[in-house]
Amino acid sequence: MAVNVTTRKGNVKNTRSHALNATKKRQNLNLQVYRLEDGTKVRISAKEKRTLLKNDKAA
């Protein structure tokens, strides 16, 4: 089972109709399961995963 590691939260925005009614809408994160080098599975966002991969290639 993957463990949630990220502390990021999704965006909350208003959806506007033609009559200008405001309805709250939540835009969730793109959470993905990623396996670390020690074998543990973590659930992180796609942005954090991309940053991890970028830093690993630089090292």
Secondary structure, 3 states (H helix, E strand, C coil): CCEECCCCCCEEEEEECCCCCEEEEEECCCEEEEECCCCCEEEEEHHHHHHHHHHHHHC
